[in-house]
Amino acid sequence: MADGSDKKKSSRKKLRKGFSTGTAATAAAQAALRFLLTGAESRHVSVRLPAGYFLPIPIDRVHREGRSAVAVVIKDGGDDPDVTHKGEISAAVDLTCLHDLHWEMNQAPLCRREEEFESRASSGVILRGGAGVGHVTKPGLPVQPGEPAINPVPRLMMAENLYEELLRWSFPWSAEKEDCLQLETLDRSSVFMPFPSNGFLPEGYCLRVSVEIRVPRGEEMARHTLNPRLGVVGGISILGTTGLVKPFSHKAYEETIEAGLSVAVAAGGDTVVLSTGGKSERFARELLAHLPEECFVEIADFFSFGVKESVRLGFRGIVHSVFFGKAVKMAQGHPYTHAHRVALDLKPLSRLALEKGYGENFSGNIARCNTARHALELLQERSALDVVEEVARKARDRSQHFAGSGVDVRVLVFDYHGLLMADTGGVAAWA
């Protein structure tokens, strides 16, 4: 006979995963390119995700638009829909094949960042943000001001999947070729992503895949996001680090944290490392390689809950592994740090810089920063690491308050490239 806990588990609904806007845009571009290459109107395409496996994505429709092909994907957020759920993500794709390439160094450069190429005859993807895709106007985001708000991982996914699509089909080389050397000059709203090689092309050929991502209701959707405050104007951002959207339920995530902590308890350790995500956990693992893998637990934005559950389960040592933005919110004592619940407030950080003697002008610049990433860049440029260290100490004090007495707390603050910016220490045995 099943006990009450078994009945509760069996009745609990399993939440369905969705896919990111980056995956949707990649699938649309892939379907449009396939239509140009084969004439086939695909109902599904398989997108290679960053983890290396493939995810089938339904294609709503494909059609011609002049020389281009346009494919549309309906975004599916799973059981945790955001503002883009059920929205259209489309890609308009065009091909330009050139041959008899003879480049002169005094010609207008193809791209504003010449170092992105091995040569001016590189094949690759020209990516633009069309209607409904925002463009970046302020520093501090993963992409530069002036560029379309399409994050680095979706860009990489698009380049890799389109390259594989070209390898999969035989390009009709007898079709349109352009003998002229007039290649499209990229403006600041475009980015170029070279293919790994030109080896799939006949000698002397160069192939450009032009992709414009569009989101018909993107500008309306963006009003319900943080984009306007972050300086992303004109539409939504194309996001995703894994290609998937995990359903978010507070109760479900708390149960996930509890399960992770229970595994750590069973491993027999008395120290747990609480990270806010996969990257911060990876950086902590490299630094604390002597600790068993079971003691590393992701708690996302559940700062207070993660600490209190760790104490309840008997841990006497807690290490936080966080990026600077989370550390700022932790230092301010927010028990839950998600951006939708707690907006970033850099005024306390500005006051801290002033107290440390960095002057009103510098502290004012900190207060006006667009993101915590931007603020950290200014602090690093000024070598104001004492400010970062003080943020880490304040975050440790807040965690200590949640933990109570008899628990040692340590905070590791990393920059966005994995450099350890601050370490509050705490217990020598952990070092």
Secondary structure, 3 states (H helix, E strand, C coil): CCCHHHHHHHHCCCCCCEECHHHHHHHHHHHHHHHHHHCCCCCEEEEECCCCCEEEEECCEEEEECCEEEEEEECCCCCCCCCCCCCEEEEEEEEEEECCCCCCCCCCCCCCCHHHCCCCCCCEEEEEECCEECEECCCCCCCCCCCECECHHHHHHHHHHHHHHHHHCCCCCCCCCECCCCCCCCCCCEEEEECCCCCCCCCCCEEEEEEEEECCCHHHHHCCCCHHHHCEECEECECCCCCEECCCCHHHHHHHHHHHHHHHHHCCCCEEEEECCHHHHHHHHHHCCCCCHHHEEECCCCHHHHHHHHHHCCCCEEEEEEEHHHHHHHHCCCCCCCCCCCCCCCHHHHHHHHHCCCHHHHHHHHHCCCCHHHHHHHHHHCCCHHHHHHHHHHHHHHHHHHHCCCCEEEEEEECCCCCEEEECCCCHHHC
